[in-house]
């Protein structure tokens, strides 16, 4: 594998997914690092995602009688994923590496996991639908309904397997790092799926202003309702994932309108600051949904043990976000491959150490949090089964 970065600059090669953060911070310009790493307002929810995951304790089983473990998973539009993982939608990936989304898509295909292309991708759909890979397309509804419909058709025609509609951005959260930096996109990075005439504002650097936030306020539809989701469901033949759900009542409504899956997510702490940690709502969302509707967890996943925690709490899988960008910054496609390889190794280790031969066994594990609550895998009266 190609070296990840200059060892003089970055030190030794990372041996865990989480270690890639330090590499990326060293190689990226400060403003771009803040755009990748930052959350909204005082970043309480950004921190809460990690705190909540870290306080979940797993109760391992022993004498499972099965050497090794099977990490294969069925995900929407990806019935033979190698891991219960998809790459999360993340905007403007050419900010962190010249190959951008193309490199990430190739790495995801090599790892056997779905790659979610952002509506704000810096590469067009047609350039990243890698042969042999599974591409999901993330949709933000635009003020121009016709333009939204055109993008959906492009995704279908390009061979995308699933549509992921993000519903937690009525407006972009106040990301103070970007405001302090007067963040704007360099002139060679732009949203490939949007009207070029609307993109000039994204390059306009002004003190105290996020040019990206100004652009989304102009381009994205405000005041969306459940009727809009129903119309979207009727307009596409693709499986539909609804991303940005925290309240079980919203999860149930999404399922009633035909969603094939929901993503329990607070947008990685980048929208409402003070929102509950995503993983804290996972069990209640799972219980509110019919069995046919799958549940994915997003926000704060940093390693294989986090994936196991999500499975034990009822998830079908997870979305992996910032660590993928860390790997991309550290070494392009080889960097992302290394992140995904490490995640697979960490998950296999966690499964074996917890006595799980496969993902179904992982979902039967008991998980406990500090206040004594347990996962669907075990109730207080059942103890450790």
Secondary structure, 3 states (H helix, E strand, C coil): CCCCCCHHHHCCCCCCCCCHHHHHHHHCCHHHHHHHHCCCCCCHHHHHHHHHHHCCEEECCCCCCCCCCCCCEEECCEEEECCCEEECCCCCHHHCCCCHHHHHHHHHHHHCCEEEECCCCCCCHHHCCCCCCCEEEEECCECCHHHHHHHHHHHHHCCCCEEEEECCCCCCCCCHHHHHHCCCCCCCCCCCCCCHHHCHHHHCCCCCCCHHHHHHHHHECCCCCHHHHHHHHHHCCCEEEEEEECCHHHHHHHHHCCCCEEEECCHHHCCCCCCCCHHHHHHHHHHHCCCCCEEEECCCCCCHHHHHHHHHCCCCEEEECHHHHHHHHHHHHHHHHHHHHHHHHHHHHHHHHCCCCCHHHHHCCEEECCCCCECCCCCCCCCCC
